[in-house]
């Protein structure tokens, strides 16, 4: 068993509560596994920094219900405690409009036949929500309520969230941003008739916040005071939460869900793939990296900001998302790295780039201040930052066969960016449409014979053929390098 930390809405404080719980448990030298609902990258960075273990995303939209169950069961093994951080408000998801259809079956070629399917994916109004994950995994929920502008109305919120869906097991609430002892007394008096346990009380503390910017929280690598901040959170957790009631819920048991078998796991890695990893590029699903390793890749981490050359002997390049616009000066100044990347791609090295990685491969990046910074230049366009946020799940249909896709193949991904390209691709990879069929659709994605570059973030658990094909192309290229 474990808990999902849910919120009554976004911004209610569930991330702070989750980090406080994780920090306290880690201070007790416990082995703690964390999970995050949805397509988030930055919150999992904080989880992993605290626990020393990769945080796992639970997203049935990008993967499947079967994959969510398998991932949860696999990574709960051998740990003392587990904790899931929810997304947005408890019931905030999307309508699932494909009743009875398995998204896994729409993907096309499935390289790994042992991957759990989506046979349970029937129509669900709040698909992918925190409540949906709680129902999938059959685990209890703790609701964090922002009480800064509430007193007696807190009871209506708790009652509504607790009883809207009879399948949701709400075991307690955490009252956040409480103003005073008198305020707390009013809140508890209102909640008393409901018999809902108050599992924690956090008084209003304006200084206890994590800096944010245009895509969410500032990542851990950019916070020099993070250790001090986490120590404060651990102290808060020790003194503000009811651990006698919480700990039994957090203690893990063995979930009775099947665990998918690795597609392939050679004793000796067969090929080296360079993973861009620094302050500019750090948006990676841990599962994506694991799946590449399971196929036989040795992942070699390097910094496009600081390293002047690629890791020796690599046969593939993987650029995740991140904040290249914030570090465009350093990226642009590293001329040797830009030259090496461009030459490697021109030589035919298989390359996979998402969002921030796509921006890095453009001719230029124009940041929020209007400054222009030359980049790799393999794509004949410029990435320009703007105010408009492009956000949401997208269904991509392949417009042509390419390095990683077959014509007509369908997959699900997620877009999250504030940049736009000044020149669209002449032969785009995808036709992208939103979850809701009446939303605007557009063509997107750049490709060459050895390059897949797109704003669309993919989870390889939902499209295993992408990882398999990328690995196979890198393996073929490594043989070419040996002959060369």
N, C-alpha and C positions, 0 to 999 in steps of 0.2 A: 504494500500500500504506500501511497505518497499523497501529496496535496497539490492542487492547482491553486496558485495565487491569482485571483481574478479581481477585476475592478468594476465599479458601477459604470465607469466610462473611461476614456483615455485621460491621462493626466491625474489620476486619482492617487497615485503613489505606489502602485503595485511593484514597479521596478525597485524603488527604494526599499520596500518591505522585503522583496525577494533577496536583494543583495545583503540586507542586514541579516536575514536568516542564514544565508550561505556563509557569510563572514563569521558569524558566531560558531556555527558548526565546524568550520575549518579551523578556527582557533582551538577547538577541542581535539584537533588531530584526527577528525573523522574523514572517511572517504565519502565524498558527496558527489552525486551525479545530478546535473541540472539539465533541464529541457526548456525550450522556448516555443510557444505556439506561434505559428505563422512564419513569414519569410524574412524575419529580422536578422540583421548581421551584427549590429552594434551592441545590443543588450547581451547577446551570447558572448561577446568579447569580455564583458565585465564578469559574467558567470565564470568563464574559463580562467580569467586572471585570478579569481578567488579560489576556485576548487583545484586548479592544476589539471583539470580534465576537459576535453572538448565538450562544449555544450552542444546538444543535439536539437535540431529544429523538428517540430512535429507539425506537418502541414499536409493534410490530405488532398488539398487542391493541387499542389505541386507534385505530390507523390500519389498515395492511395491510402485508404483505411488500413488495408493489410500491411502496407509499409510502416505506417505509424505504429501499429501494434508490435510489429517485429522490431523496430528501432527501440521502442520503449523497453521491451522485454530483454533485448540483448544488452543494453547499456545499464540496466538496473542490476545486472549480475555482479556479484563481488563487491558491492558498496554497502556502506552503513546506512546512508540516507539518500533520498532522491526528492527533488522538488521541481515543479513545473511553473514557469511564469506564463500567464495568459497574455492575450492580445486585446487591446481596446477594451470595450465593455464586455461583460460576460456573454451576452447573446449576440454580439456584433460579428456577423459572418456574411455570407452571400447566398442568395437562393440557388439551390442546385436544381437545374432544369432538365436533367437528363435521367429521368426516373428509370431505374433498372439497368442503366448502362455503366459498364466499368470503364473508367478513364484509361486504365492500363491497356485495355483492348483497342483504344483509339490511337495509341501511340505508333503503331506500325510494327516494325521488326522488334521483337523482344529477345535480346541476346541471352538474358539469364532466365531460364524457364522456372527456376526455383523462387523467384521473387513473388511474395504474396500478392494476390490480385485484389480487385476492388469489388468482389461479389456482393458486399453489403451496401454499396453506394447507391441507395435509392434516394428519392426526392427528400430534401431536408431544407427547411427555410433558412437556417443560420449555419450553413455549411462552412466548415473551417473555423468556426468560432471557438472560444474557450469552452463554452458549454458543450459543443459538439465533441471536443477532445475528451472532456470529462465523461461523456456518455460512451464514447468509443472504448476508453480504458477503464470505465467503471470505478472512478476514484473520486474522493470528496473534494469539495470546493471551499476555500476561505475567501470571503469577499472583503476587499479593502474599500472603505467608504471615506471620501473626502468630506469631513465634517465642518470645514471652515465656515460654511454658510448654512448650517443645519442645526436644529435642536430636535423638536418632537418629530419632524418629518423623517428623521433617520429610520423610524420604525416602518414607515410606508415603503421606503427603499428596500430595507432588509426583507420585509414581508413579500414584496413583489418579486425580488430576485430569488427568494427562497422557495416560492410556491408557484411561480409561473409555469415551471416544467417539473412535473412530479418525478422525473428521472434524474433530476439534479439533486445531489446530496450536499446541501449547504450545512457545514458543520460549525460554522462560526464566522464572526466578522472581526476585522481589525479596524479600529477607529483612528483615522489619520487626521493630522492638523487640528487637534483639539485645542481650544483656546485657553481653558482654565479648568480648575477643579469643579467650579460651579457648572461650567459648560458640560463637563464629563458627567456630572450627576444628572443633568437634564437628559443627556443621551441615554444613559443606562436606565433611567426611569421609563423612557419611551420604549426601550427594547425589552424590558422585563416581561411583559405579557406574552411575548413571542417565544420565549424559551430558546433563544438563539445565543449561544455562548459568545462572550466577548473575549477573544483570544489575544488581544493586544491593544494597547493605547499609545499613540504617539502624539505628543504635544507639538504644537506649531513651532518649527525651527527654521527660520528663513535661511540660515547659513548652511543647512543640510541639503544642498542641491548639487546636481551634476551639471556642468556647463553644457549647453547645446548650441547647435547651429542649423543650417538649412536642411540637413537630412537626418536630424535627430541628435542624440547625445554626442559629445566629443569623445572619440575613442580613447581607450586606456593608454595607448602609446603616447598620447599628447597631454597627459595629466601628471605632472611631476609630483603632485601631492596626493596621489591616489591611495598610497598605503596608509597615510594618516587619515584620510577620509574613510577608508574601510575599517580602520580601527575604531573610529567613532561609531560607525554603523554596528559593529559587533558589540560595542558597549551598550548602544541603544537597544539592540535585540535582547541582550542578557537581562536588561532591566525593565523592558516594556512589554515583553511577550510572556504568555502563560505556557512555559515549556512543559509543565506537567501534562497538559492536554495536547500540546503540539507534537512532542517527540514520538508518541505512538503512531501518529499518522505519517510521520516522515520516515519511519523505519521501513526499509524495503522488504518485500517478500518476492517470491518468484512468480511473475505474471504468467498465466497459462496461455501464452500466445506463441505461435510458431515463429522461429527465427529463420530468416532467409539465409541460404547458404551463399558463401562468397563465390563470385563467378569463376575465379581462378586465383590461386595463391601459390606461386612458385617459391621455392626456397631461396633462390637467388634472383634478384631483380633483373629483368630482361632489358630495360631501357631507362634512361634518365630523362626526366621532364623538369624544366626550370619553372618554378613558381615565383612570381613577383610578390614579394612580401616586405612591406615597410609602411611608413605612415601614409603613403599615397595609395597603396594597394593592399587592402586587408579584408575585403568582403569575400569570404569563402565559406561555403557550407562544409563542415567537417566531414560529412558523409561523402561529398564529392572527392575529397582528397583520399579518403579511405578506399573508395571504390577503384580509383586509379591504382592505388598500391596493391589492391587485391588482384588486379589484372596482371601486375608484374612490373609496375613503374617504381623507380626510385625517385622520390621527390627532392629536388635540389633547390633550396630557397635562396633568393638573391634580391638585391635592392636596386631597382632602376634609379633611385635617387643617389645612391652612394657607391655602388659597384661599377667599375669601369669595363667589366667584361662579364659575359655569361659564364655560368658554372661549366667547368670542363666536361666535354663529352656529352652534352645534352642533345636530345633528338626531338624535343618538342618544347613549346612555350605556352604557358598558361598565365594570362593576365586577368585577375579578378577585378571586381569593382573597388571603389574606395573614394578618395578625395584628391585626384590629381590636380584639380583646380586650385586647391589650397597650397599645393607644393609644386606648382608649375615652374616656378623660378629654378628650384633645385633640379627638377627633372630636365628642364631645358638646358641647364648649365652642364649637365653630364653628357657632353657631346659624344664621348666614346661609347657609352651605353646606347645612345640613340642610333649611332652608326652600326654597332654590332647587331642590334635587333633588326634594323632594316635589312642589313646584308643577310642575316639568317633567314628572314622571311623570303627575300628575293631568291635565295638559294634553294628554297623549297621546304624549309623546316615547318612541320605542322604547327599551327598556332591557333589557340582558342582564347578569345578576348571578350569580356563582358563589361558593358557600361563604362566604368572608369578605364578599363583596358582598351576599349574602343577609342575613347578620347585620346589616350596616349599614342595610339597608332595614327591619329589624324595628322594633318600638316601642322596645325596650330591649335592651341587652346586660348580662348579669350576669357579671362576670369571676370569676377563680378565688378572689379574696378575698371574694366576695359583694357587692361594690359594684355598684350599679345605675346605668347610664348611659343616658339617653334618646338615641334615634337618629332616623332619618328618619320612621319610623312609617307607612310605606305598607303594610306587612304587619302584620296583626293578631295578632302573636305576639311572644314574647321569646326571644332566644338566650341560653341559660344554659350556661356552661362547666362541664365535669365531668371526672372521671377516665377515663371510658370512651372508648377510641379507636375510632372507626369508620374502617375502612381496607379498601380492596380495589377490584378492578374490578367494575363493575356493568353489567348489561344493562338499559337503560331501554326500556320499551314505552309509547308515548304513550297515555294514557287518554282524551285528547280532542284536538281540533284547537286550536291556539293560535297565538300570534305566530310561532313558529318550528317548530312540529311539526304533522304531520297525524295524525289518529286511527289508531292501530295501528302507527305507524312505530317502528322498532327502531334503537337505537344503543348504542354502548359508551362508558362513562365511568369515572371513578375518584373514589372518596370518600376523604377524609382530613381528619378533624376531631374535635375533642373537645367540641364544643358540641351541644346538643339544643334543639329548639324546645318551648316550654311548651304551645303550642296547635298541633296539626297542621293542615295546609291542609284546608279543607272540600271543595275540588275539586282534588285533586292532579294534577300534570302527568304523572308517571310511575308505572308499576309497576316497581320495581327488584328485580332478582334477581341473585344472585352467580354467578360463573363456574361453581361447582359447583351442580348442580340441586337438591341436597338441602339447601342452605343456606337460612336464612329469607329471605323476601322482604317488601317493604313498599312502601307508596305514599309518594311524596315530590314536592316541587316546588310552587311557587306561581306563579300566572299571573293576569294581567288581560289585557285586549285588546291592550295594548302592552308587557307586562312578562313576561319569562321569568326566574325566580329559583329557584335550586336548589343543593343541596349537591354536585351532580354536576359534576365538572370534565370538560370536553369538549375534544378535539383536533379542530380543524376539518379537518385532513387526513383524518380518518376519517368526518366527517359534513359534507361541504362544503355540503350544502343549508342547514345552520344559518347559516353565514356569508353565503350568498347571500340567504337570506330576510331576515336581519337588515339587511344592506345595503339591500335593496330597500325595506324598511319605512322605514328612515331617509331614503332618497331621496324616498319619497312624502311623508314628514313635512316634509322640507325644502321641498318645493313648496307644502305647506300653509302653512308659515311665510312663504314669499314672498308668497302670496296674502293672508295675514293682515296 
